[in-house]
Amino acid sequence: MAEGQTPWDIPVFTIREFIKVATHPRCFTPPSTLSEAHADLNAILASPSVCVLRPGELFPEIYQARSLEAKAEGQLAFDAAIVAVCLENGVREILTEDRDFARFKEITVHRLE
């Protein structure tokens, strides 16, 4: 996607998550160094077709409604934040391997092929 011409989006919250996962020793052996993870992230964000989605004024209201609707407690609260920022920015489809997103009715989930 980063090399293509089709516009795509990254919720701002996933920037932190990318660094967390890339540098975590339980996710990768060996994990990326912090410098390597940031270099990879910068390469992704340099894509001319990417847009970083940021929360706006409606985010708290959308987040609360989606959290309650999906019973998104604990770790699932992060997923609700991603869904809320997507919905607020008009995004209705996400690409993820995380099956928990199926609990959010307004988002269509696509899995990696």
C-alpha positions as a LaTeX table, in Angstrom:
\begin{tabular}{lrrr}
\hline
Residue & $x$ (\AA) & $y$ (\AA) & $z$ (\AA) \\
\hline
Met1 & 0.00 & 0.00 & 0.00 \\
Ala2 & 2.78 & 2.41 & 0.88 \\
Glu3 & 4.19 & 2.14 & $-2.63$ \\
Gly4 & 0.85 & 2.37 & $-4.42$ \\
Gln5 & $-1.18$ & 5.32 & $-5.63$ \\
Thr6 & $-4.42$ & 4.38 & $-3.84$ \\
Pro7 & $-5.02$ & 6.62 & $-0.80$ \\
Trp8 & $-4.91$ & 4.86 & 2.57 \\
Asp9 & $-4.98$ & 5.94 & 6.19 \\
Ile10 & $-3.24$ & 5.21 & 9.48 \\
Pro11 & $-4.99$ & 6.10 & 12.74 \\
Val12 & $-2.56$ & 8.19 & 14.79 \\
Phe13 & $-2.87$ & 5.73 & 17.69 \\
Thr14 & $-1.32$ & 2.94 & 15.63 \\
Ile15 & 1.93 & 4.88 & 15.34 \\
Arg16 & 2.58 & 4.18 & 19.02 \\
Glu17 & 1.42 & 0.60 & 18.61 \\
Phe18 & 3.82 & 0.04 & 15.70 \\
Ile19 & 6.80 & 1.04 & 17.85 \\
Lys20 & 5.52 & $-1.03$ & 20.76 \\
Val21 & 5.15 & $-4.20$ & 18.68 \\
Ala22 & 8.27 & $-3.79$ & 16.53 \\
Thr23 & 10.51 & $-3.43$ & 19.61 \\
His24 & 8.79 & $-6.06$ & 21.78 \\
Pro25 & 10.86 & $-9.23$ & 22.33 \\
Arg26 & 7.74 & $-11.41$ & 22.58 \\
Cys27 & 6.60 & $-10.31$ & 19.12 \\
Phe28 & 9.88 & $-10.57$ & 17.20 \\
Thr29 & 13.12 & $-12.45$ & 17.76 \\
Pro30 & 15.14 & $-10.37$ & 17.69 \\
Pro31 & 13.00 & $-7.26$ & 18.07 \\
Ser32 & 13.83 & $-4.11$ & 16.15 \\
Thr33 & 15.87 & $-1.54$ & 17.95 \\
Leu34 & 14.06 & 1.69 & 18.71 \\
Ser35 & 16.06 & 3.43 & 15.97 \\
Glu36 & 15.20 & 0.71 & 13.45 \\
Ala37 & 11.51 & 0.82 & 14.35 \\
His38 & 11.40 & 4.60 & 13.95 \\
Ala39 & 13.24 & 4.36 & 10.61 \\
Asp40 & 10.67 & 1.80 & 9.40 \\
Leu41 & 7.82 & 3.96 & 10.64 \\
Asn42 & 9.27 & 7.03 & 8.91 \\
Ala43 & 9.49 & 5.07 & 5.65 \\
Ile44 & 5.81 & 4.12 & 5.94 \\
Leu45 & 4.75 & 7.67 & 6.79 \\
Ala46 & 6.75 & 9.00 & 3.82 \\
Ser47 & 4.30 & 7.31 & 1.46 \\
Pro48 & 2.71 & 9.93 & $-0.78$ \\
Ser49 & $-0.62$ & 8.12 & $-0.55$ \\
Val50 & $-0.93$ & 7.89 & 3.26 \\
Cys51 & $-2.96$ & 10.13 & 5.55 \\
Val52 & $-2.65$ & 10.06 & 9.36 \\
Leu53 & $-6.11$ & 10.11 & 10.94 \\
Arg54 & $-6.38$ & 12.32 & 14.00 \\
Pro55 & $-9.21$ & 12.70 & 16.49 \\
Gly56 & $-11.38$ & 15.77 & 16.19 \\
Glu57 & $-14.15$ & 17.36 & 18.21 \\
Leu58 & $-16.54$ & 14.41 & 17.83 \\
Phe59 & $-14.00$ & 11.80 & 18.90 \\
Pro60 & $-14.99$ & 11.57 & 22.61 \\
Glu61 & $-18.66$ & 11.08 & 21.75 \\
Ile62 & $-17.99$ & 8.52 & 19.01 \\
Tyr63 & $-15.44$ & 6.70 & 21.19 \\
Gln64 & $-17.84$ & 6.42 & 24.12 \\
Ala65 & $-20.70$ & 5.18 & 21.95 \\
Arg66 & $-18.59$ & 2.56 & 20.17 \\
Ser67 & $-16.95$ & 1.42 & 23.41 \\
Leu68 & $-20.31$ & 0.87 & 25.08 \\
Glu69 & $-21.89$ & $-0.75$ & 22.02 \\
Ala70 & $-19.02$ & $-3.22$ & 21.61 \\
Lys71 & $-18.38$ & $-3.67$ & 25.35 \\
Ala72 & $-14.79$ & $-2.68$ & 24.64 \\
Glu73 & $-13.16$ & $-2.97$ & 28.04 \\
Gly74 & $-9.50$ & $-3.45$ & 28.93 \\
Gln75 & $-7.31$ & $-4.03$ & 25.88 \\
Leu76 & $-10.33$ & $-3.65$ & 23.61 \\
Ala77 & $-10.57$ & 0.04 & 24.57 \\
Phe78 & $-7.65$ & 0.68 & 22.21 \\
Asp79 & $-9.56$ & $-0.93$ & 19.35 \\
Ala80 & $-12.55$ & 1.30 & 20.10 \\
Ala81 & $-10.28$ & 4.36 & 19.84 \\
Ile82 & $-9.06$ & 3.22 & 16.43 \\
Val83 & $-12.64$ & 2.64 & 15.28 \\
Ala84 & $-13.76$ & 6.03 & 16.59 \\
Val85 & $-11.00$ & 7.98 & 14.85 \\
Cys86 & $-11.70$ & 6.07 & 11.63 \\
Leu87 & $-15.43$ & 6.73 & 11.76 \\
Glu88 & $-14.92$ & 10.39 & 12.58 \\
Asn89 & $-12.74$ & 10.71 & 9.48 \\
Gly90 & $-15.16$ & 8.86 & 7.20 \\
Val91 & $-13.23$ & 5.58 & 7.10 \\
Arg92 & $-15.47$ & 2.53 & 7.19 \\
Glu93 & $-13.02$ & $-0.25$ & 6.24 \\
Ile94 & $-9.87$ & $-1.47$ & 7.96 \\
Leu95 & $-7.17$ & $-3.99$ & 7.12 \\
Thr96 & $-6.18$ & $-6.02$ & 10.18 \\
Glu97 & $-5.54$ & $-9.50$ & 11.49 \\
Asp98 & $-7.14$ & $-8.55$ & 14.81 \\
Arg99 & $-10.45$ & $-10.41$ & 15.01 \\
Asp100 & $-11.69$ & $-8.18$ & 17.82 \\
Phe101 & $-12.64$ & $-5.49$ & 15.30 \\
Ala102 & $-15.55$ & $-7.68$ & 14.16 \\
Arg103 & $-17.45$ & $-6.50$ & 17.26 \\
Phe104 & $-17.73$ & $-2.98$ & 15.77 \\
Lys105 & $-20.73$ & $-2.96$ & 13.45 \\
Glu106 & $-19.91$ & 0.17 & 11.45 \\
Ile107 & $-16.50$ & $-1.04$ & 10.32 \\
Thr108 & $-15.87$ & $-3.60$ & 7.59 \\
Val109 & $-12.81$ & $-5.69$ & 8.42 \\
His110 & $-10.50$ & $-6.98$ & 5.69 \\
Arg111 & $-7.79$ & $-9.50$ & 6.50 \\
Leu112 & $-4.31$ & $-9.62$ & 5.00 \\
Glu113 & $-4.01$ & $-11.96$ & 2.05 \\
\hline
\end{tabular}
